[in-house]
Amino acid sequence: DNIFVSDSKKLFQFDTSGRFVKQIGAIGKGPGEHDTSIKFAINTNLREIFILSHMIKMLNVYDLETGAFKRSFKVDNDVSKFYTLPQGNIIFLTSELPFGSLLHTVDEVYITDSNGNLIVSAPKYSRLNNRSTTLGYANFYNWNKDEFRYMYNFGDTLYSLNEEYVRKPCIAFNLENKISREKLMIDPFDSEIQYPDFISIPKILENDKFIFIIIQKGLGRKWNFINCLYDKKSEELTLTSDFINDYDGGLPFWPRFSFGNILVTSYEANQVIEYYKSTIGTIKHSESFISLAKNLEASDNPILVFVENN
């Protein structure tokens, strides 16, 4: 019924027509306030909103209907992703840090109750050797309601986590990297691609029929991305570009998020405007897309695109 959008500093609520409803929380140091680097999650079953302050490591909880502050608790780990389960427990996936103490970061996954009390954790001791200058972060998605899957961008294994919180590997990737991750020392001032033969997987999504994989070759400020589509039925892997939009003549599509078989991506308003102007006469646009493009201003909110995989 609602769309929640964050710029990593603030959290805003809109209805499904794009009308602004309210801001949840505010930047500050008082009760119910958060810092300027946040992540968020929604628990529709408990009707609660969770905002994690990345720098001060505090999780604030708000009422979904009113936006009123309810409670908060401290989060000790550096969190890459987190997800709230229907009954209230919270799954945290920690960042693979190239610096700092390993006291907490060896735990790859940990689960708490809705007040932050630890239930179970899953360590990954190979992190003891991954102390290069690269930051590892988790891709995470809900799979078949009772199962979750995650993979770290510098890892080679997609793991599943079931409702009993048992972790097991489900897909292994042979990346054939000739240099190990702990030897990757990135120069932040180098504008060119570094380690051009090193392969990592910054994004992975899945639905009933396909696995959507983005492969990254090289590191640094410039990247070479390759889209890969894995067909589960035929077991074929295809290197591809974005999907051509032959439904309404809109922009080419590649999913950024998934909810079951619903695939989602977003475009800046100026991207839609420029694409429409540059393809007039060469692509058949639908009346709805033409109306959208003509009524947009460059400063408008991003455009969300939902694709259902039947």
Contacts in CASP RR format, 6 or more apart in sequence:
PFRMAT RR
TARGET T0000
AUTHOR 0000-0000-0000
METHOD contacts of the structure
MODEL  1
DNIFVSDSKKLFQFDTSGRFVKQIGAIGKGPGEHDTSIKFAINTNLREIF
ILSHMIKMLNVYDLETGAFKRSFKVDNDVSKFYTLPQGNIIFLTSELPFG
SLLHTVDEVYITDSNGNLIVSAPKYSRLNNRSTTLGYANFYNWNKDEFRY
MYNFGDTLYSLNEEYVRKPCIAFNLENKISREKLMIDPFDSEIQYPDFIS
IPKILENDKFIFIIIQKGLGRKWNFINCLYDKKSEELTLTSDFINDYDGG
LPFWPRFSFGNILVTSYEANQVIEYYKSTIGTIKHSESFISLAKNLEASD
NPILVFVENN
1 15 0 8 1.000
1 16 0 8 1.000
2 13 0 8 1.000
2 14 0 8 1.000
2 15 0 8 1.000
2 16 0 8 1.000
2 21 0 8 1.000
3 13 0 8 1.000
3 14 0 8 1.000
3 15 0 8 1.000
3 16 0 8 1.000
3 18 0 8 1.000
3 304 0 8 1.000
4 11 0 8 1.000
4 12 0 8 1.000
4 13 0 8 1.000
4 14 0 8 1.000
4 24 0 8 1.000
4 40 0 8 1.000
4 42 0 8 1.000
4 49 0 8 1.000
5 11 0 8 1.000
5 12 0 8 1.000
5 14 0 8 1.000
5 301 0 8 1.000
5 302 0 8 1.000
6 12 0 8 1.000
6 38 0 8 1.000
6 39 0 8 1.000
6 40 0 8 1.000
8 37 0 8 1.000
8 38 0 8 1.000
8 39 0 8 1.000
9 27 0 8 1.000
9 36 0 8 1.000
9 37 0 8 1.000
9 38 0 8 1.000
10 23 0 8 1.000
10 25 0 8 1.000
10 26 0 8 1.000
10 27 0 8 1.000
10 38 0 8 1.000
11 23 0 8 1.000
11 24 0 8 1.000
11 25 0 8 1.000
11 38 0 8 1.000
11 40 0 8 1.000
11 49 0 8 1.000
11 51 0 8 1.000
12 20 0 8 1.000
12 22 0 8 1.000
12 23 0 8 1.000
12 24 0 8 1.000
13 20 0 8 1.000
13 21 0 8 1.000
13 22 0 8 1.000
13 23 0 8 1.000
13 24 0 8 1.000
14 20 0 8 1.000
14 21 0 8 1.000
14 301 0 8 1.000
15 21 0 8 1.000
18 301 0 8 1.000
22 67 0 8 1.000
24 49 0 8 1.000
24 51 0 8 1.000
24 62 0 8 1.000
24 67 0 8 1.000
25 32 0 8 1.000
25 33 0 8 1.000
25 34 0 8 1.000
25 51 0 8 1.000
25 60 0 8 1.000
25 62 0 8 1.000
25 67 0 8 1.000
25 69 0 8 1.000
26 32 0 8 1.000
26 33 0 8 1.000
26 34 0 8 1.000
27 33 0 8 1.000
27 34 0 8 1.000
27 35 0 8 1.000
27 36 0 8 1.000
28 34 0 8 1.000
28 35 0 8 1.000
31 69 0 8 1.000
31 72 0 8 1.000
32 60 0 8 1.000
32 62 0 8 1.000
32 69 0 8 1.000
32 72 0 8 1.000
33 60 0 8 1.000
34 51 0 8 1.000
34 53 0 8 1.000
34 58 0 8 1.000
34 60 0 8 1.000
35 53 0 8 1.000
35 54 0 8 1.000
35 55 0 8 1.000
35 56 0 8 1.000
35 58 0 8 1.000
36 55 0 8 1.000
37 53 0 8 1.000
37 54 0 8 1.000
37 55 0 8 1.000
38 51 0 8 1.000
38 52 0 8 1.000
38 53 0 8 1.000
38 54 0 8 1.000
39 51 0 8 1.000
39 52 0 8 1.000
39 54 0 8 1.000
39 79 0 8 1.000
39 81 0 8 1.000
39 82 0 8 1.000
40 49 0 8 1.000
40 50 0 8 1.000
40 51 0 8 1.000
40 52 0 8 1.000
41 49 0 8 1.000
41 50 0 8 1.000
41 82 0 8 1.000
41 83 0 8 1.000
41 84 0 8 1.000
41 90 0 8 1.000
42 48 0 8 1.000
42 49 0 8 1.000
42 50 0 8 1.000
42 64 0 8 1.000
42 84 0 8 1.000
43 49 0 8 1.000
43 50 0 8 1.000
43 64 0 8 1.000
43 84 0 8 1.000
43 85 0 8 1.000
43 86 0 8 1.000
43 88 0 8 1.000
44 64 0 8 1.000
45 86 0 8 1.000
45 87 0 8 1.000
45 88 0 8 1.000
46 84 0 8 1.000
46 86 0 8 1.000
46 88 0 8 1.000
46 114 0 8 1.000
47 63 0 8 1.000
47 64 0 8 1.000
47 65 0 8 1.000
48 61 0 8 1.000
48 62 0 8 1.000
48 63 0 8 1.000
48 64 0 8 1.000
48 70 0 8 1.000
48 84 0 8 1.000
48 114 0 8 1.000
49 61 0 8 1.000
49 62 0 8 1.000
49 63 0 8 1.000
49 64 0 8 1.000
49 67 0 8 1.000
50 59 0 8 1.000
50 60 0 8 1.000
50 61 0 8 1.000
50 62 0 8 1.000
50 82 0 8 1.000
50 84 0 8 1.000
50 90 0 8 1.000
51 59 0 8 1.000
51 60 0 8 1.000
51 62 0 8 1.000
52 58 0 8 1.000
52 59 0 8 1.000
52 60 0 8 1.000
52 75 0 8 1.000
52 79 0 8 1.000
52 82 0 8 1.000
53 59 0 8 1.000
53 60 0 8 1.000
54 78 0 8 1.000
54 79 0 8 1.000
57 74 0 8 1.000
57 75 0 8 1.000
57 76 0 8 1.000
57 77 0 8 1.000
57 78 0 8 1.000
57 79 0 8 1.000
58 72 0 8 1.000
58 73 0 8 1.000
58 74 0 8 1.000
58 75 0 8 1.000
59 72 0 8 1.000
59 73 0 8 1.000
59 74 0 8 1.000
59 75 0 8 1.000
59 90 0 8 1.000
59 116 0 8 1.000
60 69 0 8 1.000
60 71 0 8 1.000
60 72 0 8 1.000
61 69 0 8 1.000
61 70 0 8 1.000
61 71 0 8 1.000
61 72 0 8 1.000
61 114 0 8 1.000
62 68 0 8 1.000
62 69 0 8 1.000
62 70 0 8 1.000
63 70 0 8 1.000
71 115 0 8 1.000
73 115 0 8 1.000
73 116 0 8 1.000
75 92 0 8 1.000
75 116 0 8 1.000
76 104 0 8 1.000
77 92 0 8 1.000
77 94 0 8 1.000
77 104 0 8 1.000
77 105 0 8 1.000
77 107 0 8 1.000
77 110 0 8 1.000
78 94 0 8 1.000
78 95 0 8 1.000
78 97 0 8 1.000
78 104 0 8 1.000
78 105 0 8 1.000
79 92 0 8 1.000
79 93 0 8 1.000
79 94 0 8 1.000
79 95 0 8 1.000
80 93 0 8 1.000
80 94 0 8 1.000
80 95 0 8 1.000
80 136 0 8 1.000
80 137 0 8 1.000
80 138 0 8 1.000
81 92 0 8 1.000
81 93 0 8 1.000
81 137 0 8 1.000
81 138 0 8 1.000
81 139 0 8 1.000
81 140 0 8 1.000
81 150 0 8 1.000
82 90 0 8 1.000
82 91 0 8 1.000
82 92 0 8 1.000
82 93 0 8 1.000
83 90 0 8 1.000
83 91 0 8 1.000
83 140 0 8 1.000
83 142 0 8 1.000
83 148 0 8 1.000
84 90 0 8 1.000
84 91 0 8 1.000
84 114 0 8 1.000
85 91 0 8 1.000
88 113 0 8 1.000
88 114 0 8 1.000
89 111 0 8 1.000
89 112 0 8 1.000
89 113 0 8 1.000
89 114 0 8 1.000
89 119 0 8 1.000
90 111 0 8 1.000
90 112 0 8 1.000
90 113 0 8 1.000
90 114 0 8 1.000
90 116 0 8 1.000
91 109 0 8 1.000
91 111 0 8 1.000
91 140 0 8 1.000
91 148 0 8 1.000
91 161 0 8 1.000
92 109 0 8 1.000
92 110 0 8 1.000
92 111 0 8 1.000
92 112 0 8 1.000
93 108 0 8 1.000
93 109 0 8 1.000
93 138 0 8 1.000
93 140 0 8 1.000
93 150 0 8 1.000
94 104 0 8 1.000
94 105 0 8 1.000
94 107 0 8 1.000
94 108 0 8 1.000
94 109 0 8 1.000
94 110 0 8 1.000
94 138 0 8 1.000
95 105 0 8 1.000
95 135 0 8 1.000
95 136 0 8 1.000
95 137 0 8 1.000
95 138 0 8 1.000
96 105 0 8 1.000
96 127 0 8 1.000
96 130 0 8 1.000
96 135 0 8 1.000
96 136 0 8 1.000
96 137 0 8 1.000
96 152 0 8 1.000
96 154 0 8 1.000
97 105 0 8 1.000
97 135 0 8 1.000
97 136 0 8 1.000
98 130 0 8 1.000
98 131 0 8 1.000
98 132 0 8 1.000
98 133 0 8 1.000
98 134 0 8 1.000
98 135 0 8 1.000
99 131 0 8 1.000
102 127 0 8 1.000
102 128 0 8 1.000
105 127 0 8 1.000
106 123 0 8 1.000
106 124 0 8 1.000
106 125 0 8 1.000
106 127 0 8 1.000
106 128 0 8 1.000
107 121 0 8 1.000
107 122 0 8 1.000
107 123 0 8 1.000
107 124 0 8 1.000
108 122 0 8 1.000
108 123 0 8 1.000
108 124 0 8 1.000
108 127 0 8 1.000
108 152 0 8 1.000
109 121 0 8 1.000
109 122 0 8 1.000
109 150 0 8 1.000
109 161 0 8 1.000
109 167 0 8 1.000
110 118 0 8 1.000
110 120 0 8 1.000
110 121 0 8 1.000
110 122 0 8 1.000
111 118 0 8 1.000
111 119 0 8 1.000
111 120 0 8 1.000
111 121 0 8 1.000
111 165 0 8 1.000
112 118 0 8 1.000
112 119 0 8 1.000
113 119 0 8 1.000
119 165 0 8 1.000
120 165 0 8 1.000
122 161 0 8 1.000
122 165 0 8 1.000
122 167 0 8 1.000
129 182 0 8 1.000
130 154 0 8 1.000
130 181 0 8 1.000
130 182 0 8 1.000
131 182 0 8 1.000
132 181 0 8 1.000
132 182 0 8 1.000
132 183 0 8 1.000
132 184 0 8 1.000
132 185 0 8 1.000
132 186 0 8 1.000
133 184 0 8 1.000
133 185 0 8 1.000
133 186 0 8 1.000
134 154 0 8 1.000
134 181 0 8 1.000
134 184 0 8 1.000
134 186 0 8 1.000
134 219 0 8 1.000
136 152 0 8 1.000
136 153 0 8 1.000
136 154 0 8 1.000
137 152 0 8 1.000
137 153 0 8 1.000
138 150 0 8 1.000
138 151 0 8 1.000
138 152 0 8 1.000
138 153 0 8 1.000
139 150 0 8 1.000
139 151 0 8 1.000
139 152 0 8 1.000
139 153 0 8 1.000
139 201 0 8 1.000
139 202 0 8 1.000
139 203 0 8 1.000
139 204 0 8 1.000
139 205 0 8 1.000
140 148 0 8 1.000
140 149 0 8 1.000
140 150 0 8 1.000
141 148 0 8 1.000
141 149 0 8 1.000
141 150 0 8 1.000
141 205 0 8 1.000
141 206 0 8 1.000
141 258 0 8 1.000
142 148 0 8 1.000
142 259 0 8 1.000
142 260 0 8 1.000
143 149 0 8 1.000
143 160 0 8 1.000
143 206 0 8 1.000
146 162 0 8 1.000
146 163 0 8 1.000
147 160 0 8 1.000
147 161 0 8 1.000
147 162 0 8 1.000
147 163 0 8 1.000
148 160 0 8 1.000
148 161 0 8 1.000
148 162 0 8 1.000
149 158 0 8 1.000
149 159 0 8 1.000
149 160 0 8 1.000
149 161 0 8 1.000
149 170 0 8 1.000
149 206 0 8 1.000
150 158 0 8 1.000
150 159 0 8 1.000
150 161 0 8 1.000
151 157 0 8 1.000
151 158 0 8 1.000
151 159 0 8 1.000
151 201 0 8 1.000
151 204 0 8 1.000
153 200 0 8 1.000
153 201 0 8 1.000
153 202 0 8 1.000
153 216 0 8 1.000
154 181 0 8 1.000
154 200 0 8 1.000
155 173 0 8 1.000
155 200 0 8 1.000
155 201 0 8 1.000
156 172 0 8 1.000
156 173 0 8 1.000
156 174 0 8 1.000
156 175 0 8 1.000
157 169 0 8 1.000
157 171 0 8 1.000
157 172 0 8 1.000
157 173 0 8 1.000
158 169 0 8 1.000
158 170 0 8 1.000
158 171 0 8 1.000
158 172 0 8 1.000
158 173 0 8 1.000
158 204 0 8 1.000
159 167 0 8 1.000
159 168 0 8 1.000
159 169 0 8 1.000
159 170 0 8 1.000
160 167 0 8 1.000
160 168 0 8 1.000
160 169 0 8 1.000
160 170 0 8 1.000
161 167 0 8 1.000
171 211 0 8 1.000
173 201 0 8 1.000
175 199 0 8 1.000
175 200 0 8 1.000
175 201 0 8 1.000
176 199 0 8 1.000
177 197 0 8 1.000
177 198 0 8 1.000
177 199 0 8 1.000
178 197 0 8 1.000
179 195 0 8 1.000
179 198 0 8 1.000
184 195 0 8 1.000
184 198 0 8 1.000
184 219 0 8 1.000
186 194 0 8 1.000
186 219 0 8 1.000
186 220 0 8 1.000
187 194 0 8 1.000
187 220 0 8 1.000
190 220 0 8 1.000
190 221 0 8 1.000
191 221 0 8 1.000
191 222 0 8 1.000
192 220 0 8 1.000
192 221 0 8 1.000
192 222 0 8 1.000
193 217 0 8 1.000
193 218 0 8 1.000
193 219 0 8 1.000
193 220 0 8 1.000
193 222 0 8 1.000
193 223 0 8 1.000
193 224 0 8 1.000
194 218 0 8 1.000
194 219 0 8 1.000
194 220 0 8 1.000
195 218 0 8 1.000
195 219 0 8 1.000
196 217 0 8 1.000
196 218 0 8 1.000
196 224 0 8 1.000
197 217 0 8 1.000
197 218 0 8 1.000
198 217 0 8 1.000
198 218 0 8 1.000
198 219 0 8 1.000
199 215 0 8 1.000
199 216 0 8 1.000
199 217 0 8 1.000
199 218 0 8 1.000
200 215 0 8 1.000
200 216 0 8 1.000
200 218 0 8 1.000
200 219 0 8 1.000
201 213 0 8 1.000
201 214 0 8 1.000
201 215 0 8 1.000
201 216 0 8 1.000
202 214 0 8 1.000
202 216 0 8 1.000
202 225 0 8 1.000
203 212 0 8 1.000
203 213 0 8 1.000
203 214 0 8 1.000
203 256 0 8 1.000
204 211 0 8 1.000
204 212 0 8 1.000
204 213 0 8 1.000
204 214 0 8 1.000
205 211 0 8 1.000
205 212 0 8 1.000
205 255 0 8 1.000
205 256 0 8 1.000
205 257 0 8 1.000
205 258 0 8 1.000
205 263 0 8 1.000
206 212 0 8 1.000
206 258 0 8 1.000
207 258 0 8 1.000
207 260 0 8 1.000
207 261 0 8 1.000
207 263 0 8 1.000
207 309 0 8 1.000
208 232 0 8 1.000
208 260 0 8 1.000
208 261 0 8 1.000
208 309 0 8 1.000
209 231 0 8 1.000
209 232 0 8 1.000
209 233 0 8 1.000
209 309 0 8 1.000
210 229 0 8 1.000
210 230 0 8 1.000
210 231 0 8 1.000
210 232 0 8 1.000
210 309 0 8 1.000
211 229 0 8 1.000
211 230 0 8 1.000
211 232 0 8 1.000
212 227 0 8 1.000
212 228 0 8 1.000
212 229 0 8 1.000
212 230 0 8 1.000
212 254 0 8 1.000
212 255 0 8 1.000
212 258 0 8 1.000
212 263 0 8 1.000
213 227 0 8 1.000
213 228 0 8 1.000
213 229 0 8 1.000
213 230 0 8 1.000
214 225 0 8 1.000
214 226 0 8 1.000
214 227 0 8 1.000
214 228 0 8 1.000
214 254 0 8 1.000
215 225 0 8 1.000
215 226 0 8 1.000
215 227 0 8 1.000
215 228 0 8 1.000
216 223 0 8 1.000
216 224 0 8 1.000
216 225 0 8 1.000
216 226 0 8 1.000
217 223 0 8 1.000
217 224 0 8 1.000
217 225 0 8 1.000
217 226 0 8 1.000
218 224 0 8 1.000
226 239 0 8 1.000
227 239 0 8 1.000
227 240 0 8 1.000
227 241 0 8 1.000
227 242 0 8 1.000
227 254 0 8 1.000
228 237 0 8 1.000
228 238 0 8 1.000
228 239 0 8 1.000
228 240 0 8 1.000
229 237 0 8 1.000
229 238 0 8 1.000
229 240 0 8 1.000
230 236 0 8 1.000
230 237 0 8 1.000
230 238 0 8 1.000
231 237 0 8 1.000
231 238 0 8 1.000
241 252 0 8 1.000
242 252 0 8 1.000
242 253 0 8 1.000
242 254 0 8 1.000
243 252 0 8 1.000
243 253 0 8 1.000
243 254 0 8 1.000
244 252 0 8 1.000
245 251 0 8 1.000
245 252 0 8 1.000
245 253 0 8 1.000
247 286 0 8 1.000
248 285 0 8 1.000
248 286 0 8 1.000
248 288 0 8 1.000
248 289 0 8 1.000
249 279 0 8 1.000
249 283 0 8 1.000
249 284 0 8 1.000
249 285 0 8 1.000
249 286 0 8 1.000
249 289 0 8 1.000
250 272 0 8 1.000
250 275 0 8 1.000
250 276 0 8 1.000
250 283 0 8 1.000
250 285 0 8 1.000
250 289 0 8 1.000
251 267 0 8 1.000
251 271 0 8 1.000
251 272 0 8 1.000
251 275 0 8 1.000
251 305 0 8 1.000
253 263 0 8 1.000
253 265 0 8 1.000
253 305 0 8 1.000
253 307 0 8 1.000
254 265 0 8 1.000
255 263 0 8 1.000
255 264 0 8 1.000
255 265 0 8 1.000
255 307 0 8 1.000
256 264 0 8 1.000
256 265 0 8 1.000
256 266 0 8 1.000
257 263 0 8 1.000
257 264 0 8 1.000
257 265 0 8 1.000
258 264 0 8 1.000
261 308 0 8 1.000
261 309 0 8 1.000
261 310 0 8 1.000
262 306 0 8 1.000
262 307 0 8 1.000
262 308 0 8 1.000
262 309 0 8 1.000
263 306 0 8 1.000
263 307 0 8 1.000
263 308 0 8 1.000
263 309 0 8 1.000
264 304 0 8 1.000
264 305 0 8 1.000
264 306 0 8 1.000
264 307 0 8 1.000
265 304 0 8 1.000
265 305 0 8 1.000
266 302 0 8 1.000
266 303 0 8 1.000
266 304 0 8 1.000
266 305 0 8 1.000
267 302 0 8 1.000
267 303 0 8 1.000
267 305 0 8 1.000
268 302 0 8 1.000
268 303 0 8 1.000
269 296 0 8 1.000
269 297 0 8 1.000
269 298 0 8 1.000
269 299 0 8 1.000
269 300 0 8 1.000
269 301 0 8 1.000
269 302 0 8 1.000
269 303 0 8 1.000
270 298 0 8 1.000
272 292 0 8 1.000
272 293 0 8 1.000
272 296 0 8 1.000
272 303 0 8 1.000
273 293 0 8 1.000
273 296 0 8 1.000
273 298 0 8 1.000
275 293 0 8 1.000
276 285 0 8 1.000
276 289 0 8 1.000
276 290 0 8 1.000
276 293 0 8 1.000
276 294 0 8 1.000
277 293 0 8 1.000
279 285 0 8 1.000
285 293 0 8 1.000
292 303 0 8 1.000
296 303 0 8 1.000
END
